[in-house]
Amino acid sequence: MDEKLSQVDPKLLELLVCPLTRGRLTFDRDSNELVSEKARLAYPIRDGIPIMLVSEARKIED
């Protein structure tokens, strides 16, 4: 995977919140997703752009 696509600018990460809960997101480098633990959702990052739509998020199963 291209190095540029697998990283999120830390400043951007500070600004982004989960659109459902308004909670904090963490970057999962292995899956290239932004994770909302509170909502149990993982938002994909495509071509370096976080897709912050609940309809595009993956549900996190236990």
mmJSON file of the N, C-alpha and C atoms, coordinates in Angstrom:
{"data_MODEL":{"atom_site":{
"group_PDB":["ATOM","ATOM","ATOM","ATOM","ATOM","ATOM","ATOM","ATOM","ATOM","ATOM","ATOM","ATOM","ATOM","ATOM","ATOM","ATOM","ATOM","ATOM","ATOM","ATOM","ATOM","ATOM","ATOM","ATOM","ATOM","ATOM","ATOM","ATOM","ATOM","ATOM","ATOM","ATOM","ATOM","ATOM","ATOM","ATOM","ATOM","ATOM","ATOM","ATOM","ATOM","ATOM","ATOM","ATOM","ATOM","ATOM","ATOM","ATOM","ATOM","ATOM","ATOM","ATOM","ATOM","ATOM","ATOM","ATOM","ATOM","ATOM","ATOM","ATOM","ATOM","ATOM","ATOM","ATOM","ATOM","ATOM","ATOM","ATOM","ATOM","ATOM","ATOM","ATOM","ATOM","ATOM","ATOM","ATOM","ATOM","ATOM","ATOM","ATOM","ATOM","ATOM","ATOM","ATOM","ATOM","ATOM","ATOM","ATOM","ATOM","ATOM","ATOM","ATOM","ATOM","ATOM","ATOM","ATOM","ATOM","ATOM","ATOM","ATOM","ATOM","ATOM","ATOM","ATOM","ATOM","ATOM","ATOM","ATOM","ATOM","ATOM","ATOM","ATOM","ATOM","ATOM","ATOM","ATOM","ATOM","ATOM","ATOM","ATOM","ATOM","ATOM","ATOM","ATOM","ATOM","ATOM","ATOM","ATOM","ATOM","ATOM","ATOM","ATOM","ATOM","ATOM","ATOM","ATOM","ATOM","ATOM","ATOM","ATOM","ATOM","ATOM","ATOM","ATOM","ATOM","ATOM","ATOM","ATOM","ATOM","ATOM","ATOM","ATOM","ATOM","ATOM","ATOM","ATOM","ATOM","ATOM","ATOM","ATOM","ATOM","ATOM","ATOM","ATOM","ATOM","ATOM","ATOM","ATOM","ATOM","ATOM","ATOM","ATOM","ATOM","ATOM","ATOM","ATOM","ATOM","ATOM","ATOM","ATOM","ATOM","ATOM","ATOM","ATOM","ATOM","ATOM"],
"id":[1,2,3,4,5,6,7,8,9,10,11,12,13,14,15,16,17,18,19,20,21,22,23,24,25,26,27,28,29,30,31,32,33,34,35,36,37,38,39,40,41,42,43,44,45,46,47,48,49,50,51,52,53,54,55,56,57,58,59,60,61,62,63,64,65,66,67,68,69,70,71,72,73,74,75,76,77,78,79,80,81,82,83,84,85,86,87,88,89,90,91,92,93,94,95,96,97,98,99,100,101,102,103,104,105,106,107,108,109,110,111,112,113,114,115,116,117,118,119,120,121,122,123,124,125,126,127,128,129,130,131,132,133,134,135,136,137,138,139,140,141,142,143,144,145,146,147,148,149,150,151,152,153,154,155,156,157,158,159,160,161,162,163,164,165,166,167,168,169,170,171,172,173,174,175,176,177,178,179,180,181,182,183,184,185,186],
"type_symbol":["N","C","C","N","C","C","N","C","C","N","C","C","N","C","C","N","C","C","N","C","C","N","C","C","N","C","C","N","C","C","N","C","C","N","C","C","N","C","C","N","C","C","N","C","C","N","C","C","N","C","C","N","C","C","N","C","C","N","C","C","N","C","C","N","C","C","N","C","C","N","C","C","N","C","C","N","C","C","N","C","C","N","C","C","N","C","C","N","C","C","N","C","C","N","C","C","N","C","C","N","C","C","N","C","C","N","C","C","N","C","C","N","C","C","N","C","C","N","C","C","N","C","C","N","C","C","N","C","C","N","C","C","N","C","C","N","C","C","N","C","C","N","C","C","N","C","C","N","C","C","N","C","C","N","C","C","N","C","C","N","C","C","N","C","C","N","C","C","N","C","C","N","C","C","N","C","C","N","C","C","N","C","C","N","C","C"],
"label_atom_id":["N","CA","C","N","CA","C","N","CA","C","N","CA","C","N","CA","C","N","CA","C","N","CA","C","N","CA","C","N","CA","C","N","CA","C","N","CA","C","N","CA","C","N","CA","C","N","CA","C","N","CA","C","N","CA","C","N","CA","C","N","CA","C","N","CA","C","N","CA","C","N","CA","C","N","CA","C","N","CA","C","N","CA","C","N","CA","C","N","CA","C","N","CA","C","N","CA","C","N","CA","C","N","CA","C","N","CA","C","N","CA","C","N","CA","C","N","CA","C","N","CA","C","N","CA","C","N","CA","C","N","CA","C","N","CA","C","N","CA","C","N","CA","C","N","CA","C","N","CA","C","N","CA","C","N","CA","C","N","CA","C","N","CA","C","N","CA","C","N","CA","C","N","CA","C","N","CA","C","N","CA","C","N","CA","C","N","CA","C","N","CA","C","N","CA","C","N","CA","C","N","CA","C","N","CA","C","N","CA","C","N","CA","C","N","CA","C"],
"label_alt_id":[null,null,null,null,null,null,null,null,null,null,null,null,null,null,null,null,null,null,null,null,null,null,null,null,null,null,null,null,null,null,null,null,null,null,null,null,null,null,null,null,null,null,null,null,null,null,null,null,null,null,null,null,null,null,null,null,null,null,null,null,null,null,null,null,null,null,null,null,null,null,null,null,null,null,null,null,null,null,null,null,null,null,null,null,null,null,null,null,null,null,null,null,null,null,null,null,null,null,null,null,null,null,null,null,null,null,null,null,null,null,null,null,null,null,null,null,null,null,null,null,null,null,null,null,null,null,null,null,null,null,null,null,null,null,null,null,null,null,null,null,null,null,null,null,null,null,null,null,null,null,null,null,null,null,null,null,null,null,null,null,null,null,null,null,null,null,null,null,null,null,null,null,null,null,null,null,null,null,null,null,null,null,null,null,null,null],
"label_comp_id":["MET","MET","MET","ASP","ASP","ASP","GLU","GLU","GLU","LYS","LYS","LYS","LEU","LEU","LEU","SER","SER","SER","GLN","GLN","GLN","VAL","VAL","VAL","ASP","ASP","ASP","PRO","PRO","PRO","LYS","LYS","LYS","LEU","LEU","LEU","LEU","LEU","LEU","GLU","GLU","GLU","LEU","LEU","LEU","LEU","LEU","LEU","VAL","VAL","VAL","CYS","CYS","CYS","PRO","PRO","PRO","LEU","LEU","LEU","THR","THR","THR","ARG","ARG","ARG","GLY","GLY","GLY","ARG","ARG","ARG","LEU","LEU","LEU","THR","THR","THR","PHE","PHE","PHE","ASP","ASP","ASP","ARG","ARG","ARG","ASP","ASP","ASP","SER","SER","SER","ASN","ASN","ASN","GLU","GLU","GLU","LEU","LEU","LEU","VAL","VAL","VAL","SER","SER","SER","GLU","GLU","GLU","LYS","LYS","LYS","ALA","ALA","ALA","ARG","ARG","ARG","LEU","LEU","LEU","ALA","ALA","ALA","TYR","TYR","TYR","PRO","PRO","PRO","ILE","ILE","ILE","ARG","ARG","ARG","ASP","ASP","ASP","GLY","GLY","GLY","ILE","ILE","ILE","PRO","PRO","PRO","ILE","ILE","ILE","MET","MET","MET","LEU","LEU","LEU","VAL","VAL","VAL","SER","SER","SER","GLU","GLU","GLU","ALA","ALA","ALA","ARG","ARG","ARG","LYS","LYS","LYS","ILE","ILE","ILE","GLU","GLU","GLU","ASP","ASP","ASP"],
"label_asym_id":["A","A","A","A","A","A","A","A","A","A","A","A","A","A","A","A","A","A","A","A","A","A","A","A","A","A","A","A","A","A","A","A","A","A","A","A","A","A","A","A","A","A","A","A","A","A","A","A","A","A","A","A","A","A","A","A","A","A","A","A","A","A","A","A","A","A","A","A","A","A","A","A","A","A","A","A","A","A","A","A","A","A","A","A","A","A","A","A","A","A","A","A","A","A","A","A","A","A","A","A","A","A","A","A","A","A","A","A","A","A","A","A","A","A","A","A","A","A","A","A","A","A","A","A","A","A","A","A","A","A","A","A","A","A","A","A","A","A","A","A","A","A","A","A","A","A","A","A","A","A","A","A","A","A","A","A","A","A","A","A","A","A","A","A","A","A","A","A","A","A","A","A","A","A","A","A","A","A","A","A","A","A","A","A","A","A"],
"label_entity_id":["1","1","1","1","1","1","1","1","1","1","1","1","1","1","1","1","1","1","1","1","1","1","1","1","1","1","1","1","1","1","1","1","1","1","1","1","1","1","1","1","1","1","1","1","1","1","1","1","1","1","1","1","1","1","1","1","1","1","1","1","1","1","1","1","1","1","1","1","1","1","1","1","1","1","1","1","1","1","1","1","1","1","1","1","1","1","1","1","1","1","1","1","1","1","1","1","1","1","1","1","1","1","1","1","1","1","1","1","1","1","1","1","1","1","1","1","1","1","1","1","1","1","1","1","1","1","1","1","1","1","1","1","1","1","1","1","1","1","1","1","1","1","1","1","1","1","1","1","1","1","1","1","1","1","1","1","1","1","1","1","1","1","1","1","1","1","1","1","1","1","1","1","1","1","1","1","1","1","1","1","1","1","1","1","1","1"],
"label_seq_id":[1,1,1,2,2,2,3,3,3,4,4,4,5,5,5,6,6,6,7,7,7,8,8,8,9,9,9,10,10,10,11,11,11,12,12,12,13,13,13,14,14,14,15,15,15,16,16,16,17,17,17,18,18,18,19,19,19,20,20,20,21,21,21,22,22,22,23,23,23,24,24,24,25,25,25,26,26,26,27,27,27,28,28,28,29,29,29,30,30,30,31,31,31,32,32,32,33,33,33,34,34,34,35,35,35,36,36,36,37,37,37,38,38,38,39,39,39,40,40,40,41,41,41,42,42,42,43,43,43,44,44,44,45,45,45,46,46,46,47,47,47,48,48,48,49,49,49,50,50,50,51,51,51,52,52,52,53,53,53,54,54,54,55,55,55,56,56,56,57,57,57,58,58,58,59,59,59,60,60,60,61,61,61,62,62,62],
"pdbx_PDB_ins_code":[null,null,null,null,null,null,null,null,null,null,null,null,null,null,null,null,null,null,null,null,null,null,null,null,null,null,null,null,null,null,null,null,null,null,null,null,null,null,null,null,null,null,null,null,null,null,null,null,null,null,null,null,null,null,null,null,null,null,null,null,null,null,null,null,null,null,null,null,null,null,null,null,null,null,null,null,null,null,null,null,null,null,null,null,null,null,null,null,null,null,null,null,null,null,null,null,null,null,null,null,null,null,null,null,null,null,null,null,null,null,null,null,null,null,null,null,null,null,null,null,null,null,null,null,null,null,null,null,null,null,null,null,null,null,null,null,null,null,null,null,null,null,null,null,null,null,null,null,null,null,null,null,null,null,null,null,null,null,null,null,null,null,null,null,null,null,null,null,null,null,null,null,null,null,null,null,null,null,null,null,null,null,null,null,null,null],
"Cartn_x":[0.843,0.0,0.889,0.47,1.219,1.302,2.503,2.733,1.841,1.683,0.887,-0.574,-1.093,-2.493,-2.758,-1.725,-1.932,-1.735,-1.603,-1.406,-2.465,-2.824,-3.752,-3.015,-3.168,-2.549,-3.06,-2.168,-2.604,-3.475,-3.222,-4.053,-5.476,-5.597,-6.919,-7.644,-6.929,-7.52,-8.049,-7.359,-7.82,-9.138,-9.359,-10.559,-11.763,-11.507,-12.599,-13.224,-14.543,-15.283,-16.27,-16.743,-17.749,-19.024,-19.571,-20.778,-22.015,-21.964,-23.104,-23.081,-21.918,-21.826,-21.114,-20.441,-19.575,-18.386,-18.112,-17.011,-15.688,-14.645,-13.273,-13.088,-12.214,-11.867,-10.408,-10.101,-8.708,-8.391,-7.149,-6.71,-6.195,-6.789,-6.324,-5.478,-4.174,-3.237,-3.386,-3.647,-3.741,-4.913,-6.051,-7.236,-7.456,-6.628,-6.739,-8.149,-8.572,-9.901,-9.806,-10.809,-10.976,-12.059,-11.745,-12.622,-13.273,-14.594,-15.36,-15.745,-15.044,-15.349,-16.758,-17.162,-18.473,-19.609,-19.476,-20.515,-20.312,-19.119,-18.755,-18.785,-18.224,-18.158,-16.728,-16.381,-15.074,-15.302,-14.815,-14.986,-13.787,-14.025,-12.913,-12.18,-10.94,-10.151,-9.822,-10.305,-10.096,-9.283,-8.19,-7.297,-6.878,-6.686,-6.237,-7.339,-8.592,-9.723,-10.623,-10.813,-11.743,-13.18,-13.889,-15.288,-16.139,-16.611,-17.282,-18.801,-19.27,-20.695,-21.049,-22.064,-22.477,-22.854,-23.444,-23.857,-22.655,-21.474,-20.261,-19.417,-19.759,-18.961,-19.211,-18.164,-18.245,-18.603,-19.571,-19.939,-18.857,-18.444,-17.433,-18.158,-17.856,-18.465,-17.573,-18.174,-17.403,-16.699],
"Cartn_y":[-1.178,0.0,1.242,2.223,3.463,4.116,4.511,5.106,6.322,7.145,8.37,8.051,6.977,6.634,5.98,5.476,4.752,5.639,6.935,7.837,8.925,9.359,10.459,11.566,12.768,13.924,14.027,14.036,14.122,15.343,16.44,17.645,17.405,16.68,16.343,15.42,14.456,13.518,14.245,15.287,16.073,16.776,17.154,17.896,17.003,15.81,14.921,14.257,14.124,13.401,12.471,11.503,10.59,11.392,11.29,12.05,11.575,10.37,9.826,10.253,10.12,10.373,11.673,12.262,13.439,13.1,11.803,11.337,11.275,11.017,10.949,9.731,9.896,8.808,8.435,7.17,6.728,6.127,6.265,5.757,4.341,3.405,2.021,1.858,1.844,1.781,0.477,-0.641,-1.94,-2.002,-1.47,-1.522,-0.226,0.799,2.108,2.679,2.723,3.209,4.139,5.002,5.806,5.127,4.82,4.008,4.851,4.7,5.282,4.151,4.068,3.008,3.179,4.414,4.698,4.222,4.477,4.075,2.658,2.072,0.75,0.729,1.81,1.949,2.262,1.821,2.115,2.774,4.001,4.775,4.551,4.195,3.909,5.172,4.977,6.05,5.593,6.346,5.99,7.074,6.681,7.62,8.759,8.432,9.421,10.308,10.05,10.875,10.064,10.532,9.837,9.97,8.862,8.846,8.844,10.016,10.189,10.089,9.031,8.772,7.5,7.574,6.41,5.265,5.589,4.555,3.834,4.438,3.826,3.127,3.324,2.778,1.28,0.613,-0.823,-0.984,-1.842,-2.104,-2.971,-2.622,-3.388,-4.434,-5.68,-6.794,-7.181,-7.723,-8.193,-9.478],
"Cartn_z":[0.0,0.0,0.0,-0.733,-0.825,0.561,0.945,2.274,2.51,1.485,1.625,1.929,1.363,1.557,2.899,3.539,4.785,6.017,5.81,6.937,6.929,8.122,8.281,9.012,8.519,9.158,10.595,11.579,12.989,13.264,12.585,12.782,12.288,11.177,10.659,11.626,12.159,13.107,14.346,14.769,15.925,15.63,14.367,13.988,13.704,13.2,12.824,14.045,14.007,15.04,14.348,15.076,14.554,14.254,13.049,12.726,13.499,14.029,14.765,16.23,16.877,18.319,18.666,17.681,17.892,18.795,18.906,19.739,18.99,19.735,19.222,18.319,17.326,16.416,16.605,16.39,16.401,15.037,14.62,13.329,13.482,12.74,12.707,11.449,11.633,10.508,9.723,10.402,9.724,8.747,9.153,8.283,7.511,7.786,7.14,7.328,8.59,8.951,10.152,10.275,11.484,12.304,13.552,14.386,15.478,15.587,16.677,17.613,18.746,19.718,20.278,20.491,21.075,20.165,18.87,17.911,17.395,17.665,17.16,15.634,15.041,13.597,13.168,11.963,11.382,10.031,9.896,8.677,7.762,6.495,5.587,5.156,4.742,4.146,2.737,1.753,0.347,-0.34,-0.952,-1.639,-0.719,0.565,1.529,2.09,1.713,2.147,3.068,4.312,5.214,4.711,4.628,4.201,5.472,5.85,7.141,7.019,6.361,6.217,6.978,7.817,8.59,7.645,6.511,5.547,4.915,4.952,4.402,5.47,6.734,7.833,8.003,8.486,8.791,10.267,10.559,11.954,12.572,13.782,14.502,15.357,15.065,15.807,16.975,18.001,19.168,18.882],
"occupancy":[1.0,1.0,1.0,1.0,1.0,1.0,1.0,1.0,1.0,1.0,1.0,1.0,1.0,1.0,1.0,1.0,1.0,1.0,1.0,1.0,1.0,1.0,1.0,1.0,1.0,1.0,1.0,1.0,1.0,1.0,1.0,1.0,1.0,1.0,1.0,1.0,1.0,1.0,1.0,1.0,1.0,1.0,1.0,1.0,1.0,1.0,1.0,1.0,1.0,1.0,1.0,1.0,1.0,1.0,1.0,1.0,1.0,1.0,1.0,1.0,1.0,1.0,1.0,1.0,1.0,1.0,1.0,1.0,1.0,1.0,1.0,1.0,1.0,1.0,1.0,1.0,1.0,1.0,1.0,1.0,1.0,1.0,1.0,1.0,1.0,1.0,1.0,1.0,1.0,1.0,1.0,1.0,1.0,1.0,1.0,1.0,1.0,1.0,1.0,1.0,1.0,1.0,1.0,1.0,1.0,1.0,1.0,1.0,1.0,1.0,1.0,1.0,1.0,1.0,1.0,1.0,1.0,1.0,1.0,1.0,1.0,1.0,1.0,1.0,1.0,1.0,1.0,1.0,1.0,1.0,1.0,1.0,1.0,1.0,1.0,1.0,1.0,1.0,1.0,1.0,1.0,1.0,1.0,1.0,1.0,1.0,1.0,1.0,1.0,1.0,1.0,1.0,1.0,1.0,1.0,1.0,1.0,1.0,1.0,1.0,1.0,1.0,1.0,1.0,1.0,1.0,1.0,1.0,1.0,1.0,1.0,1.0,1.0,1.0,1.0,1.0,1.0,1.0,1.0,1.0,1.0,1.0,1.0,1.0,1.0,1.0],
"B_iso_or_equiv":[0.0,0.0,0.0,0.0,0.0,0.0,0.0,0.0,0.0,0.0,0.0,0.0,0.0,0.0,0.0,0.0,0.0,0.0,0.0,0.0,0.0,0.0,0.0,0.0,0.0,0.0,0.0,0.0,0.0,0.0,0.0,0.0,0.0,0.0,0.0,0.0,0.0,0.0,0.0,0.0,0.0,0.0,0.0,0.0,0.0,0.0,0.0,0.0,0.0,0.0,0.0,0.0,0.0,0.0,0.0,0.0,0.0,0.0,0.0,0.0,0.0,0.0,0.0,0.0,0.0,0.0,0.0,0.0,0.0,0.0,0.0,0.0,0.0,0.0,0.0,0.0,0.0,0.0,0.0,0.0,0.0,0.0,0.0,0.0,0.0,0.0,0.0,0.0,0.0,0.0,0.0,0.0,0.0,0.0,0.0,0.0,0.0,0.0,0.0,0.0,0.0,0.0,0.0,0.0,0.0,0.0,0.0,0.0,0.0,0.0,0.0,0.0,0.0,0.0,0.0,0.0,0.0,0.0,0.0,0.0,0.0,0.0,0.0,0.0,0.0,0.0,0.0,0.0,0.0,0.0,0.0,0.0,0.0,0.0,0.0,0.0,0.0,0.0,0.0,0.0,0.0,0.0,0.0,0.0,0.0,0.0,0.0,0.0,0.0,0.0,0.0,0.0,0.0,0.0,0.0,0.0,0.0,0.0,0.0,0.0,0.0,0.0,0.0,0.0,0.0,0.0,0.0,0.0,0.0,0.0,0.0,0.0,0.0,0.0,0.0,0.0,0.0,0.0,0.0,0.0,0.0,0.0,0.0,0.0,0.0,0.0],
"pdbx_formal_charge":[null,null,null,null,null,null,null,null,null,null,null,null,null,null,null,null,null,null,null,null,null,null,null,null,null,null,null,null,null,null,null,null,null,null,null,null,null,null,null,null,null,null,null,null,null,null,null,null,null,null,null,null,null,null,null,null,null,null,null,null,null,null,null,null,null,null,null,null,null,null,null,null,null,null,null,null,null,null,null,null,null,null,null,null,null,null,null,null,null,null,null,null,null,null,null,null,null,null,null,null,null,null,null,null,null,null,null,null,null,null,null,null,null,null,null,null,null,null,null,null,null,null,null,null,null,null,null,null,null,null,null,null,null,null,null,null,null,null,null,null,null,null,null,null,null,null,null,null,null,null,null,null,null,null,null,null,null,null,null,null,null,null,null,null,null,null,null,null,null,null,null,null,null,null,null,null,null,null,null,null,null,null,null,null,null,null],
"auth_seq_id":[1,1,1,2,2,2,3,3,3,4,4,4,5,5,5,6,6,6,7,7,7,8,8,8,9,9,9,10,10,10,11,11,11,12,12,12,13,13,13,14,14,14,15,15,15,16,16,16,17,17,17,18,18,18,19,19,19,20,20,20,21,21,21,22,22,22,23,23,23,24,24,24,25,25,25,26,26,26,27,27,27,28,28,28,29,29,29,30,30,30,31,31,31,32,32,32,33,33,33,34,34,34,35,35,35,36,36,36,37,37,37,38,38,38,39,39,39,40,40,40,41,41,41,42,42,42,43,43,43,44,44,44,45,45,45,46,46,46,47,47,47,48,48,48,49,49,49,50,50,50,51,51,51,52,52,52,53,53,53,54,54,54,55,55,55,56,56,56,57,57,57,58,58,58,59,59,59,60,60,60,61,61,61,62,62,62],
"auth_comp_id":["MET","MET","MET","ASP","ASP","ASP","GLU","GLU","GLU","LYS","LYS","LYS","LEU","LEU","LEU","SER","SER","SER","GLN","GLN","GLN","VAL","VAL","VAL","ASP","ASP","ASP","PRO","PRO","PRO","LYS","LYS","LYS","LEU","LEU","LEU","LEU","LEU","LEU","GLU","GLU","GLU","LEU","LEU","LEU","LEU","LEU","LEU","VAL","VAL","VAL","CYS","CYS","CYS","PRO","PRO","PRO","LEU","LEU","LEU","THR","THR","THR","ARG","ARG","ARG","GLY","GLY","GLY","ARG","ARG","ARG","LEU","LEU","LEU","THR","THR","THR","PHE","PHE","PHE","ASP","ASP","ASP","ARG","ARG","ARG","ASP","ASP","ASP","SER","SER","SER","ASN","ASN","ASN","GLU","GLU","GLU","LEU","LEU","LEU","VAL","VAL","VAL","SER","SER","SER","GLU","GLU","GLU","LYS","LYS","LYS","ALA","ALA","ALA","ARG","ARG","ARG","LEU","LEU","LEU","ALA","ALA","ALA","TYR","TYR","TYR","PRO","PRO","PRO","ILE","ILE","ILE","ARG","ARG","ARG","ASP","ASP","ASP","GLY","GLY","GLY","ILE","ILE","ILE","PRO","PRO","PRO","ILE","ILE","ILE","MET","MET","MET","LEU","LEU","LEU","VAL","VAL","VAL","SER","SER","SER","GLU","GLU","GLU","ALA","ALA","ALA","ARG","ARG","ARG","LYS","LYS","LYS","ILE","ILE","ILE","GLU","GLU","GLU","ASP","ASP","ASP"],
"auth_asym_id":["A","A","A","A","A","A","A","A","A","A","A","A","A","A","A","A","A","A","A","A","A","A","A","A","A","A","A","A","A","A","A","A","A","A","A","A","A","A","A","A","A","A","A","A","A","A","A","A","A","A","A","A","A","A","A","A","A","A","A","A","A","A","A","A","A","A","A","A","A","A","A","A","A","A","A","A","A","A","A","A","A","A","A","A","A","A","A","A","A","A","A","A","A","A","A","A","A","A","A","A","A","A","A","A","A","A","A","A","A","A","A","A","A","A","A","A","A","A","A","A","A","A","A","A","A","A","A","A","A","A","A","A","A","A","A","A","A","A","A","A","A","A","A","A","A","A","A","A","A","A","A","A","A","A","A","A","A","A","A","A","A","A","A","A","A","A","A","A","A","A","A","A","A","A","A","A","A","A","A","A","A","A","A","A","A","A"],
"auth_atom_id":["N","CA","C","N","CA","C","N","CA","C","N","CA","C","N","CA","C","N","CA","C","N","CA","C","N","CA","C","N","CA","C","N","CA","C","N","CA","C","N","CA","C","N","CA","C","N","CA","C","N","CA","C","N","CA","C","N","CA","C","N","CA","C","N","CA","C","N","CA","C","N","CA","C","N","CA","C","N","CA","C","N","CA","C","N","CA","C","N","CA","C","N","CA","C","N","CA","C","N","CA","C","N","CA","C","N","CA","C","N","CA","C","N","CA","C","N","CA","C","N","CA","C","N","CA","C","N","CA","C","N","CA","C","N","CA","C","N","CA","C","N","CA","C","N","CA","C","N","CA","C","N","CA","C","N","CA","C","N","CA","C","N","CA","C","N","CA","C","N","CA","C","N","CA","C","N","CA","C","N","CA","C","N","CA","C","N","CA","C","N","CA","C","N","CA","C","N","CA","C","N","CA","C","N","CA","C","N","CA","C","N","CA","C","N","CA","C"],
"pdbx_PDB_model_num":[1,1,1,1,1,1,1,1,1,1,1,1,1,1,1,1,1,1,1,1,1,1,1,1,1,1,1,1,1,1,1,1,1,1,1,1,1,1,1,1,1,1,1,1,1,1,1,1,1,1,1,1,1,1,1,1,1,1,1,1,1,1,1,1,1,1,1,1,1,1,1,1,1,1,1,1,1,1,1,1,1,1,1,1,1,1,1,1,1,1,1,1,1,1,1,1,1,1,1,1,1,1,1,1,1,1,1,1,1,1,1,1,1,1,1,1,1,1,1,1,1,1,1,1,1,1,1,1,1,1,1,1,1,1,1,1,1,1,1,1,1,1,1,1,1,1,1,1,1,1,1,1,1,1,1,1,1,1,1,1,1,1,1,1,1,1,1,1,1,1,1,1,1,1,1,1,1,1,1,1,1,1,1,1,1,1]
}}}
